[in-house]
Amino acid sequence: MNKKDPIGNAIWDYHTQNNPEDIVVESDLIDDDFLPIAHLMRAFEDFPKLEAIAMKHCKGRILDVGAAAGPHAKYLSSKGFDVSTLEISPLAHRYLEEVLPKVKHYSTPILEFNIGEYDTILLLMNGIGLAGIYDEVTPFLEHVASLLAPGGSILCDSTDVQNVFEDEEGGLWVDLNANYYGEFKFNMKYKDQESGWFNWVYLDVKNLEKFAKAAGLTLTLLEDDENSFLVQLKKQI
């Protein structure tokens, strides 16, 4: 059992029917939340609206970044797409190899990954958060874009979390020393395991468009859903 792999252990417990539990998500700014194990294992009919729409925009060779239990990879593979997954959780990676033996699976961190060219790169479940902090979004996007085949696109969703910090008068109570209100630190807990604190960033669409442009990408807003949104990023021609 990997003590630093709460998501992987939750997935593996579910897979092996070993009393799986929900994952506790600790934050430095807001109250603890829960990541239900059922959400990690969801089927297409349980995809949130933005994810279901993203599936319609997938084409060609697909890279699913941060695949976790692979709900998107499972669906796209069942539709005949050439899918690869990228997942650094050792047990989630092992699970994906078992349940999707015909799919290519990689366990390299995205910023160190440079294998292949893809027509579609998925950064779903707020995969843009892998950039960690606000100031690293542009170099993160530049690297991800380097993996695109000609004409390819990145599909990513995020959430403008400003409303989380609004008081009753509409002012912001977030730390005034913060670089950007969408920067968080999280710690995931599962049974007796913890991930350790890590950085994660949520973006509003205007800032994401700014960073995309700086990375040589054109942003198209595909859908919004309350404070969350789905975009397609393509290399500027």
N, C-alpha and C positions, 0 to 999 in steps of 0.2 A: 504494500500500500504506500503510495506516494503522499507524504504529509503535506506537500505544497500543491496538490492537484485536486482541490475540492470539486470542481466541475467534472473532471474525469472520473473521480471516485463515485460521484452521484450517478453519472451515466452508467458506469460499470455495475453499480449496485442494482440499478433498474434492470439492466441487461441480464444480470444473474439472479434476479429476484431476491436480493439480499437486503430487505428492509430499507428501500431508498427513502430519503427524506428531502424536503425542500432545502435550498441553499439560502443562508442568511447573507445579505449584502449590507455591509457596514460602510458608512460614509462619514467623511470629515465635516460635512456641511448640513446634512439632513438626517432624519430618523432612519433607523434600520429598515430595510425592505427585504422581501423574500423573492427568490427566483424559483418558481415551482418546477419540480422535476418534470411534470407533465408538459410544461411549455418547451423544455428542451427536446422532448420526444414527439412534438406535435406532427400531425399529418397535414397534408395540403389543405384539407377542409377546415383546419383550425389555424391557418396562417392569418396573421393580422392583415388588414386591407392593403397596406403598402407592400408587404412581402408578396402577396398574391399578384399584385400589379407588376412587381419586379419580374416575376416568373414569365410574364407575357413578353417582356423585352429582352429575354435571354436568347442568344444565338451562338452557333458555332462551338468552339472550344471554350469551356467555362472553368474559371478558377473560383472556388468558394473559399474565401479567406475567413479564418476563425470559424470553421465549420461546426464545431462543438459535436452534437450528436448527428449532424448531417441532414436535418430536415429538407433543406433546399437541394442538397446533392442527391438525396434519395428520390425526390420528386423529379428532378431534371434527368437523372439517370434512367428513371422509369419511362421517360419520354424519348429516350434514345440519344440524348446529348452526350458528347465527349466531355466528361466532368473530371476535374482534379480537386482535391481538398487540401487545405493548408490548416493545420491545427497543432499547436505546440503542447497541448495537454497530452502526456504520454498515454493515459488510459482512454481518453476520447479517441486518440489516433488509433490505438489498438482496436477499439470498438468499431471504428469506421472500416478498418481493414477486414474485420470479421463479417460485418453486415453488408458491405459493398465491395466484394472481392474483385469486381471488374472495373472499379474506379481507381485512378491513380491517387495515392495519398502521400503527402509530404508533411514533415514535422518541423520544418525550419521556420524561425521567426520571419515575418513578412519582410522586414528591412534587410534580411540576409538572403532572401530568396531571389533567384534569378534564372529559374529553369523554365524554358518554353515561352511561347507567345500565345495570348488568349484573345478571343473575340469578345468575351464578356468576363469581367471581374466583379464578383459580388462582395460588397462591404456592408452586409445587412446586419440587423440587430445593433445599429449604430456602430458599424465597423470602423467608421472614420475616427472613433474614439481611440483606436489603436495608435494614433499619432501621439497620444499622451497629453500633450499640452498645446495650447493655442499657437505658440510660436513655431511648433514643429509640423503644423498641418501642411504647409506648402512643400517642404522637402519630402514628407511622407507621400503626398500625392504625386510628386515628381517620380519617386521610385516606383509606385504602383503603376503609373502611366508607362514606365519603361517596359512593363511586361505586356503591354497591349500589342496585338497584331494590327496591321494597317486597317483603319476603319472600325476598330474595336471600341468598346466603351466600358466605363466603370459605372455600376449601379450601387448607390449608397443611400441610406436613410439616416436622418438625425432628428434631434428635437431641440427646439428653442426653449430652454428651461427658465427664461427670465421670470415667468409667472410664479415659479417656485419661491422666488425671493421678494415678491411684491407684498407690501403691507396693505392695510385696508385703504390707505390714501393713494395707493398706486406707486409709492416710492419703493426703492430697492434697499433691502437690509443686508445684502451680501457685503462681505468684508471689503471696505473701500480700498484696501491695499491689494486686492486680488487683481491679477492681470486681466482676467476675463471671467464673467460670471458662469460660464459653462465649464470651467475647470474644476474637476473633482478628484478626490483620492478615495479609492475603494479598497475594502478588504473582504474577501469572500470566506465564509465559514461553512463547513459541512462536517457534521458529527464532531470528531476531535481534531479536524484539520483546518488550516487557514492558508490562504494564498499569500498573505503578506500584503502590505499596502502598495497600491500601484496607481499611476496617474491615468485619468480618462477625461476626454473632452467631448462635450456636446456643443453643436454649432447652430447658430441661426443661419437662414439661407443666404442673407446678404454677405456675411463673413465667409461662408463656404464658397460663394461665387467669387469673392475677392481672392481667396487662396487658390481656387481652381485656375483663375486667369493668370495668376503669378506662376502657376505650374504649367502653363501652356495648354490649358483645358477650357473648353466651352461648356457651360452648365445649362442644362434644360430641366426645368421643374416638371416632373411627370405627374405628381399628385401631392396634395397636402391633406392632412387629417388632423384637425385641431392644431396642436403645436408641433406636430411631427410632419415630416415631408420626405419625399423620394425624389432623387435627382439622377440624371444621366450625365456623365462627364465624358467628353470626347476630345481628342487632340485637335487643337486649332489647325485649320488648313491654310 
